[in-house]
Amino acid sequence: MDNRTLSAITLGSFLIALAIGIIVYVATSYGILIILWIALLIFGIALLALSFMYPTESGKFGPSESSFRMVWGILLAVVGFVGLLYTMTDVNVWILLAIILIAVAVTGIIVAVKNGKKEGR
């Protein structure tokens, strides 16, 4: 698939995530930030799913496009999830911070394993 098609799919998934966030905001009594958290969660999951359609070869510097999209998808989804937890529950902020740190660590491990397999280590 070419980059223009993938960009159009990515934009469409963001618009759908934003629309679902607006629907949840209108249908519930939560504050306006619920739009942000829902949109981040859904768009992060969509970006993670779309990451497998991007090229896996990397240039001389930096990660491949697939790894880049995968990492951002995971992080956006985790931030959206933690934001939802913060808005909808009384979970301690330190626990939410710990969830984000664990997600960052696990994401780093996943990328390291993924890149290690590619280079034959």
Chimera marker file (.cmm) of the C-alpha trace (Angstrom):
<marker_set name="trace">
<marker id="1" x="0.000" y="0.000" z="0.000" r="1" g="1" b="0" radius="0.5"/>
<marker id="2" x="1.381" y="3.442" z="-0.817" r="1" g="1" b="0" radius="0.5"/>
<marker id="3" x="1.954" y="6.241" z="1.711" r="1" g="1" b="0" radius="0.5"/>
<marker id="4" x="-0.979" y="8.366" z="0.544" r="1" g="1" b="0" radius="0.5"/>
<marker id="5" x="-3.440" y="5.538" z="1.114" r="1" g="1" b="0" radius="0.5"/>
<marker id="6" x="-1.978" y="4.779" z="4.547" r="1" g="1" b="0" radius="0.5"/>
<marker id="7" x="-2.097" y="8.462" z="5.462" r="1" g="1" b="0" radius="0.5"/>
<marker id="8" x="-5.746" y="8.645" z="4.409" r="1" g="1" b="0" radius="0.5"/>
<marker id="9" x="-6.557" y="5.562" z="6.508" r="1" g="1" b="0" radius="0.5"/>
<marker id="10" x="-4.714" y="7.060" z="9.492" r="1" g="1" b="0" radius="0.5"/>
<marker id="11" x="-6.582" y="10.351" z="9.184" r="1" g="1" b="0" radius="0.5"/>
<marker id="12" x="-9.896" y="8.518" z="8.842" r="1" g="1" b="0" radius="0.5"/>
<marker id="13" x="-9.207" y="6.479" z="11.961" r="1" g="1" b="0" radius="0.5"/>
<marker id="14" x="-8.385" y="9.669" z="13.884" r="1" g="1" b="0" radius="0.5"/>
<marker id="15" x="-11.647" y="11.292" z="12.780" r="1" g="1" b="0" radius="0.5"/>
<marker id="16" x="-13.614" y="8.203" z="13.796" r="1" g="1" b="0" radius="0.5"/>
<marker id="17" x="-11.876" y="8.182" z="17.205" r="1" g="1" b="0" radius="0.5"/>
<marker id="18" x="-12.683" y="11.867" z="17.680" r="1" g="1" b="0" radius="0.5"/>
<marker id="19" x="-16.321" y="11.307" z="16.696" r="1" g="1" b="0" radius="0.5"/>
<marker id="20" x="-16.665" y="8.434" z="19.164" r="1" g="1" b="0" radius="0.5"/>
<marker id="21" x="-15.165" y="10.674" z="21.870" r="1" g="1" b="0" radius="0.5"/>
<marker id="22" x="-17.753" y="13.354" z="21.111" r="1" g="1" b="0" radius="0.5"/>
<marker id="23" x="-20.560" y="10.793" z="21.215" r="1" g="1" b="0" radius="0.5"/>
<marker id="24" x="-19.383" y="9.514" z="24.618" r="1" g="1" b="0" radius="0.5"/>
<marker id="25" x="-19.150" y="13.102" z="25.906" r="1" g="1" b="0" radius="0.5"/>
<marker id="26" x="-22.703" y="13.897" z="24.823" r="1" g="1" b="0" radius="0.5"/>
<marker id="27" x="-24.095" y="10.601" z="26.125" r="1" g="1" b="0" radius="0.5"/>
<marker id="28" x="-22.445" y="10.713" z="29.570" r="1" g="1" b="0" radius="0.5"/>
<marker id="29" x="-22.012" y="13.192" z="32.395" r="1" g="1" b="0" radius="0.5"/>
<marker id="30" x="-18.201" y="13.214" z="32.308" r="1" g="1" b="0" radius="0.5"/>
<marker id="31" x="-16.275" y="16.399" z="31.514" r="1" g="1" b="0" radius="0.5"/>
<marker id="32" x="-15.057" y="17.510" z="28.135" r="1" g="1" b="0" radius="0.5"/>
<marker id="33" x="-11.686" y="15.816" z="28.674" r="1" g="1" b="0" radius="0.5"/>
<marker id="34" x="-13.414" y="12.490" z="28.053" r="1" g="1" b="0" radius="0.5"/>
<marker id="35" x="-13.285" y="13.365" z="24.339" r="1" g="1" b="0" radius="0.5"/>
<marker id="36" x="-9.487" y="13.532" z="24.514" r="1" g="1" b="0" radius="0.5"/>
<marker id="37" x="-9.070" y="10.303" z="26.449" r="1" g="1" b="0" radius="0.5"/>
<marker id="38" x="-11.441" y="8.303" z="24.223" r="1" g="1" b="0" radius="0.5"/>
<marker id="39" x="-9.870" y="9.716" z="21.051" r="1" g="1" b="0" radius="0.5"/>
<marker id="40" x="-6.339" y="8.938" z="22.250" r="1" g="1" b="0" radius="0.5"/>
<marker id="41" x="-7.268" y="5.405" z="23.268" r="1" g="1" b="0" radius="0.5"/>
<marker id="42" x="-9.046" y="4.527" z="20.027" r="1" g="1" b="0" radius="0.5"/>
<marker id="43" x="-6.555" y="6.305" z="17.757" r="1" g="1" b="0" radius="0.5"/>
<marker id="44" x="-3.649" y="4.649" z="19.582" r="1" g="1" b="0" radius="0.5"/>
<marker id="45" x="-5.167" y="1.219" z="19.023" r="1" g="1" b="0" radius="0.5"/>
<marker id="46" x="-5.807" y="2.067" z="15.367" r="1" g="1" b="0" radius="0.5"/>
<marker id="47" x="-2.239" y="3.338" z="14.923" r="1" g="1" b="0" radius="0.5"/>
<marker id="48" x="-0.911" y="0.161" z="16.515" r="1" g="1" b="0" radius="0.5"/>
<marker id="49" x="-3.002" y="-1.957" z="14.144" r="1" g="1" b="0" radius="0.5"/>
<marker id="50" x="-1.937" y="0.118" z="11.134" r="1" g="1" b="0" radius="0.5"/>
<marker id="51" x="1.751" y="-0.129" z="12.070" r="1" g="1" b="0" radius="0.5"/>
<marker id="52" x="1.902" y="-3.600" z="10.548" r="1" g="1" b="0" radius="0.5"/>
<marker id="53" x="1.043" y="-2.149" z="7.132" r="1" g="1" b="0" radius="0.5"/>
<marker id="54" x="4.065" y="0.204" z="7.097" r="1" g="1" b="0" radius="0.5"/>
<marker id="55" x="7.541" y="-0.799" z="5.853" r="1" g="1" b="0" radius="0.5"/>
<marker id="56" x="9.699" y="-2.673" z="8.362" r="1" g="1" b="0" radius="0.5"/>
<marker id="57" x="13.092" y="-1.763" z="6.915" r="1" g="1" b="0" radius="0.5"/>
<marker id="58" x="14.876" y="1.128" z="8.585" r="1" g="1" b="0" radius="0.5"/>
<marker id="59" x="17.220" y="3.667" z="7.105" r="1" g="1" b="0" radius="0.5"/>
<marker id="60" x="20.706" y="4.322" z="8.402" r="1" g="1" b="0" radius="0.5"/>
<marker id="61" x="19.388" y="6.151" z="11.450" r="1" g="1" b="0" radius="0.5"/>
<marker id="62" x="16.298" y="5.692" z="13.542" r="1" g="1" b="0" radius="0.5"/>
<marker id="63" x="13.605" y="3.066" z="13.692" r="1" g="1" b="0" radius="0.5"/>
<marker id="64" x="11.566" y="1.711" z="10.820" r="1" g="1" b="0" radius="0.5"/>
<marker id="65" x="8.253" y="3.356" z="10.024" r="1" g="1" b="0" radius="0.5"/>
<marker id="66" x="6.477" y="0.277" z="11.370" r="1" g="1" b="0" radius="0.5"/>
<marker id="67" x="8.288" y="0.432" z="14.724" r="1" g="1" b="0" radius="0.5"/>
<marker id="68" x="7.726" y="4.184" z="14.980" r="1" g="1" b="0" radius="0.5"/>
<marker id="69" x="3.973" y="3.835" z="14.427" r="1" g="1" b="0" radius="0.5"/>
<marker id="70" x="3.783" y="0.864" z="16.786" r="1" g="1" b="0" radius="0.5"/>
<marker id="71" x="5.485" y="2.749" z="19.640" r="1" g="1" b="0" radius="0.5"/>
<marker id="72" x="3.326" y="5.842" z="19.205" r="1" g="1" b="0" radius="0.5"/>
<marker id="73" x="0.195" y="3.690" z="18.967" r="1" g="1" b="0" radius="0.5"/>
<marker id="74" x="0.986" y="1.926" z="22.224" r="1" g="1" b="0" radius="0.5"/>
<marker id="75" x="1.876" y="5.140" z="24.041" r="1" g="1" b="0" radius="0.5"/>
<marker id="76" x="-1.199" y="7.016" z="22.834" r="1" g="1" b="0" radius="0.5"/>
<marker id="77" x="-3.453" y="4.123" z="23.818" r="1" g="1" b="0" radius="0.5"/>
<marker id="78" x="-1.872" y="3.918" z="27.275" r="1" g="1" b="0" radius="0.5"/>
<marker id="79" x="-2.208" y="7.670" z="27.858" r="1" g="1" b="0" radius="0.5"/>
<marker id="80" x="-5.854" y="7.476" z="26.763" r="1" g="1" b="0" radius="0.5"/>
<marker id="81" x="-6.467" y="4.502" z="29.058" r="1" g="1" b="0" radius="0.5"/>
<marker id="82" x="-4.788" y="6.197" z="32.020" r="1" g="1" b="0" radius="0.5"/>
<marker id="83" x="-6.747" y="9.376" z="31.324" r="1" g="1" b="0" radius="0.5"/>
<marker id="84" x="-9.977" y="7.401" z="31.347" r="1" g="1" b="0" radius="0.5"/>
<marker id="85" x="-8.988" y="5.779" z="34.634" r="1" g="1" b="0" radius="0.5"/>
<marker id="86" x="-8.213" y="9.194" z="36.105" r="1" g="1" b="0" radius="0.5"/>
<marker id="87" x="-11.518" y="10.653" z="34.927" r="1" g="1" b="0" radius="0.5"/>
<marker id="88" x="-13.816" y="7.752" z="35.731" r="1" g="1" b="0" radius="0.5"/>
<marker id="89" x="-12.307" y="6.303" z="38.931" r="1" g="1" b="0" radius="0.5"/>
<marker id="90" x="-10.580" y="7.391" z="42.118" r="1" g="1" b="0" radius="0.5"/>
<marker id="91" x="-7.295" y="5.644" z="41.364" r="1" g="1" b="0" radius="0.5"/>
<marker id="92" x="-4.246" y="7.206" z="42.999" r="1" g="1" b="0" radius="0.5"/>
<marker id="93" x="-2.144" y="9.360" z="40.662" r="1" g="1" b="0" radius="0.5"/>
<marker id="94" x="0.982" y="7.407" z="41.603" r="1" g="1" b="0" radius="0.5"/>
<marker id="95" x="-0.605" y="4.197" z="40.358" r="1" g="1" b="0" radius="0.5"/>
<marker id="96" x="-1.447" y="5.907" z="37.069" r="1" g="1" b="0" radius="0.5"/>
<marker id="97" x="2.148" y="7.097" z="36.765" r="1" g="1" b="0" radius="0.5"/>
<marker id="98" x="3.354" y="3.555" z="37.461" r="1" g="1" b="0" radius="0.5"/>
<marker id="99" x="1.089" y="2.233" z="34.676" r="1" g="1" b="0" radius="0.5"/>
<marker id="100" x="2.624" y="4.718" z="32.228" r="1" g="1" b="0" radius="0.5"/>
<marker id="101" x="6.165" y="3.792" z="33.291" r="1" g="1" b="0" radius="0.5"/>
<marker id="102" x="5.433" y="0.078" z="32.932" r="1" g="1" b="0" radius="0.5"/>
<marker id="103" x="3.958" y="0.676" z="29.469" r="1" g="1" b="0" radius="0.5"/>
<marker id="104" x="7.031" y="2.644" z="28.371" r="1" g="1" b="0" radius="0.5"/>
<marker id="105" x="9.338" y="-0.109" z="29.661" r="1" g="1" b="0" radius="0.5"/>
<marker id="106" x="7.352" y="-2.898" z="27.988" r="1" g="1" b="0" radius="0.5"/>
<marker id="107" x="7.249" y="-0.922" z="24.740" r="1" g="1" b="0" radius="0.5"/>
<marker id="108" x="11.029" y="-0.526" z="24.833" r="1" g="1" b="0" radius="0.5"/>
<marker id="109" x="11.457" y="-4.253" z="25.414" r="1" g="1" b="0" radius="0.5"/>
<marker id="110" x="9.111" y="-5.082" z="22.524" r="1" g="1" b="0" radius="0.5"/>
<marker id="111" x="11.001" y="-2.810" z="20.130" r="1" g="1" b="0" radius="0.5"/>
<marker id="112" x="14.359" y="-4.189" z="21.270" r="1" g="1" b="0" radius="0.5"/>
<marker id="113" x="13.203" y="-7.778" z="20.692" r="1" g="1" b="0" radius="0.5"/>
<marker id="114" x="11.642" y="-6.854" z="17.344" r="1" g="1" b="0" radius="0.5"/>
<marker id="115" x="14.806" y="-5.112" z="16.129" r="1" g="1" b="0" radius="0.5"/>
<marker id="116" x="17.067" y="-7.823" z="17.537" r="1" g="1" b="0" radius="0.5"/>
<marker id="117" x="15.272" y="-10.503" z="15.508" r="1" g="1" b="0" radius="0.5"/>
<marker id="118" x="15.632" y="-8.443" z="12.327" r="1" g="1" b="0" radius="0.5"/>
<marker id="119" x="19.385" y="-8.143" z="12.655" r="1" g="1" b="0" radius="0.5"/>
<marker id="120" x="19.894" y="-11.822" z="13.393" r="1" g="1" b="0" radius="0.5"/>
<marker id="121" x="20.925" y="-11.551" z="17.046" r="1" g="1" b="0" radius="0.5"/>
<link id1="1" id2="2" r="1" g="1" b="0" radius="0.2"/>
<link id1="2" id2="3" r="1" g="1" b="0" radius="0.2"/>
<link id1="3" id2="4" r="1" g="1" b="0" radius="0.2"/>
<link id1="4" id2="5" r="1" g="1" b="0" radius="0.2"/>
<link id1="5" id2="6" r="1" g="1" b="0" radius="0.2"/>
<link id1="6" id2="7" r="1" g="1" b="0" radius="0.2"/>
<link id1="7" id2="8" r="1" g="1" b="0" radius="0.2"/>
<link id1="8" id2="9" r="1" g="1" b="0" radius="0.2"/>
<link id1="9" id2="10" r="1" g="1" b="0" radius="0.2"/>
<link id1="10" id2="11" r="1" g="1" b="0" radius="0.2"/>
<link id1="11" id2="12" r="1" g="1" b="0" radius="0.2"/>
<link id1="12" id2="13" r="1" g="1" b="0" radius="0.2"/>
<link id1="13" id2="14" r="1" g="1" b="0" radius="0.2"/>
<link id1="14" id2="15" r="1" g="1" b="0" radius="0.2"/>
<link id1="15" id2="16" r="1" g="1" b="0" radius="0.2"/>
<link id1="16" id2="17" r="1" g="1" b="0" radius="0.2"/>
<link id1="17" id2="18" r="1" g="1" b="0" radius="0.2"/>
<link id1="18" id2="19" r="1" g="1" b="0" radius="0.2"/>
<link id1="19" id2="20" r="1" g="1" b="0" radius="0.2"/>
<link id1="20" id2="21" r="1" g="1" b="0" radius="0.2"/>
<link id1="21" id2="22" r="1" g="1" b="0" radius="0.2"/>
<link id1="22" id2="23" r="1" g="1" b="0" radius="0.2"/>
<link id1="23" id2="24" r="1" g="1" b="0" radius="0.2"/>
<link id1="24" id2="25" r="1" g="1" b="0" radius="0.2"/>
<link id1="25" id2="26" r="1" g="1" b="0" radius="0.2"/>
<link id1="26" id2="27" r="1" g="1" b="0" radius="0.2"/>
<link id1="27" id2="28" r="1" g="1" b="0" radius="0.2"/>
<link id1="28" id2="29" r="1" g="1" b="0" radius="0.2"/>
<link id1="29" id2="30" r="1" g="1" b="0" radius="0.2"/>
<link id1="30" id2="31" r="1" g="1" b="0" radius="0.2"/>
<link id1="31" id2="32" r="1" g="1" b="0" radius="0.2"/>
<link id1="32" id2="33" r="1" g="1" b="0" radius="0.2"/>
<link id1="33" id2="34" r="1" g="1" b="0" radius="0.2"/>
<link id1="34" id2="35" r="1" g="1" b="0" radius="0.2"/>
<link id1="35" id2="36" r="1" g="1" b="0" radius="0.2"/>
<link id1="36" id2="37" r="1" g="1" b="0" radius="0.2"/>
<link id1="37" id2="38" r="1" g="1" b="0" radius="0.2"/>
<link id1="38" id2="39" r="1" g="1" b="0" radius="0.2"/>
<link id1="39" id2="40" r="1" g="1" b="0" radius="0.2"/>
<link id1="40" id2="41" r="1" g="1" b="0" radius="0.2"/>
<link id1="41" id2="42" r="1" g="1" b="0" radius="0.2"/>
<link id1="42" id2="43" r="1" g="1" b="0" radius="0.2"/>
<link id1="43" id2="44" r="1" g="1" b="0" radius="0.2"/>
<link id1="44" id2="45" r="1" g="1" b="0" radius="0.2"/>
<link id1="45" id2="46" r="1" g="1" b="0" radius="0.2"/>
<link id1="46" id2="47" r="1" g="1" b="0" radius="0.2"/>
<link id1="47" id2="48" r="1" g="1" b="0" radius="0.2"/>
<link id1="48" id2="49" r="1" g="1" b="0" radius="0.2"/>
<link id1="49" id2="50" r="1" g="1" b="0" radius="0.2"/>
<link id1="50" id2="51" r="1" g="1" b="0" radius="0.2"/>
<link id1="51" id2="52" r="1" g="1" b="0" radius="0.2"/>
<link id1="52" id2="53" r="1" g="1" b="0" radius="0.2"/>
<link id1="53" id2="54" r="1" g="1" b="0" radius="0.2"/>
<link id1="54" id2="55" r="1" g="1" b="0" radius="0.2"/>
<link id1="55" id2="56" r="1" g="1" b="0" radius="0.2"/>
<link id1="56" id2="57" r="1" g="1" b="0" radius="0.2"/>
<link id1="57" id2="58" r="1" g="1" b="0" radius="0.2"/>
<link id1="58" id2="59" r="1" g="1" b="0" radius="0.2"/>
<link id1="59" id2="60" r="1" g="1" b="0" radius="0.2"/>
<link id1="60" id2="61" r="1" g="1" b="0" radius="0.2"/>
<link id1="61" id2="62" r="1" g="1" b="0" radius="0.2"/>
<link id1="62" id2="63" r="1" g="1" b="0" radius="0.2"/>
<link id1="63" id2="64" r="1" g="1" b="0" radius="0.2"/>
<link id1="64" id2="65" r="1" g="1" b="0" radius="0.2"/>
<link id1="65" id2="66" r="1" g="1" b="0" radius="0.2"/>
<link id1="66" id2="67" r="1" g="1" b="0" radius="0.2"/>
<link id1="67" id2="68" r="1" g="1" b="0" radius="0.2"/>
<link id1="68" id2="69" r="1" g="1" b="0" radius="0.2"/>
<link id1="69" id2="70" r="1" g="1" b="0" radius="0.2"/>
<link id1="70" id2="71" r="1" g="1" b="0" radius="0.2"/>
<link id1="71" id2="72" r="1" g="1" b="0" radius="0.2"/>
<link id1="72" id2="73" r="1" g="1" b="0" radius="0.2"/>
<link id1="73" id2="74" r="1" g="1" b="0" radius="0.2"/>
<link id1="74" id2="75" r="1" g="1" b="0" radius="0.2"/>
<link id1="75" id2="76" r="1" g="1" b="0" radius="0.2"/>
<link id1="76" id2="77" r="1" g="1" b="0" radius="0.2"/>
<link id1="77" id2="78" r="1" g="1" b="0" radius="0.2"/>
<link id1="78" id2="79" r="1" g="1" b="0" radius="0.2"/>
<link id1="79" id2="80" r="1" g="1" b="0" radius="0.2"/>
<link id1="80" id2="81" r="1" g="1" b="0" radius="0.2"/>
<link id1="81" id2="82" r="1" g="1" b="0" radius="0.2"/>
<link id1="82" id2="83" r="1" g="1" b="0" radius="0.2"/>
<link id1="83" id2="84" r="1" g="1" b="0" radius="0.2"/>
<link id1="84" id2="85" r="1" g="1" b="0" radius="0.2"/>
<link id1="85" id2="86" r="1" g="1" b="0" radius="0.2"/>
<link id1="86" id2="87" r="1" g="1" b="0" radius="0.2"/>
<link id1="87" id2="88" r="1" g="1" b="0" radius="0.2"/>
<link id1="88" id2="89" r="1" g="1" b="0" radius="0.2"/>
<link id1="89" id2="90" r="1" g="1" b="0" radius="0.2"/>
<link id1="90" id2="91" r="1" g="1" b="0" radius="0.2"/>
<link id1="91" id2="92" r="1" g="1" b="0" radius="0.2"/>
<link id1="92" id2="93" r="1" g="1" b="0" radius="0.2"/>
<link id1="93" id2="94" r="1" g="1" b="0" radius="0.2"/>
<link id1="94" id2="95" r="1" g="1" b="0" radius="0.2"/>
<link id1="95" id2="96" r="1" g="1" b="0" radius="0.2"/>
<link id1="96" id2="97" r="1" g="1" b="0" radius="0.2"/>
<link id1="97" id2="98" r="1" g="1" b="0" radius="0.2"/>
<link id1="98" id2="99" r="1" g="1" b="0" radius="0.2"/>
<link id1="99" id2="100" r="1" g="1" b="0" radius="0.2"/>
<link id1="100" id2="101" r="1" g="1" b="0" radius="0.2"/>
<link id1="101" id2="102" r="1" g="1" b="0" radius="0.2"/>
<link id1="102" id2="103" r="1" g="1" b="0" radius="0.2"/>
<link id1="103" id2="104" r="1" g="1" b="0" radius="0.2"/>
<link id1="104" id2="105" r="1" g="1" b="0" radius="0.2"/>
<link id1="105" id2="106" r="1" g="1" b="0" radius="0.2"/>
<link id1="106" id2="107" r="1" g="1" b="0" radius="0.2"/>
<link id1="107" id2="108" r="1" g="1" b="0" radius="0.2"/>
<link id1="108" id2="109" r="1" g="1" b="0" radius="0.2"/>
<link id1="109" id2="110" r="1" g="1" b="0" radius="0.2"/>
<link id1="110" id2="111" r="1" g="1" b="0" radius="0.2"/>
<link id1="111" id2="112" r="1" g="1" b="0" radius="0.2"/>
<link id1="112" id2="113" r="1" g="1" b="0" radius="0.2"/>
<link id1="113" id2="114" r="1" g="1" b="0" radius="0.2"/>
<link id1="114" id2="115" r="1" g="1" b="0" radius="0.2"/>
<link id1="115" id2="116" r="1" g="1" b="0" radius="0.2"/>
<link id1="116" id2="117" r="1" g="1" b="0" radius="0.2"/>
<link id1="117" id2="118" r="1" g="1" b="0" radius="0.2"/>
<link id1="118" id2="119" r="1" g="1" b="0" radius="0.2"/>
<link id1="119" id2="120" r="1" g="1" b="0" radius="0.2"/>
<link id1="120" id2="121" r="1" g="1" b="0" radius="0.2"/>
</marker_set>
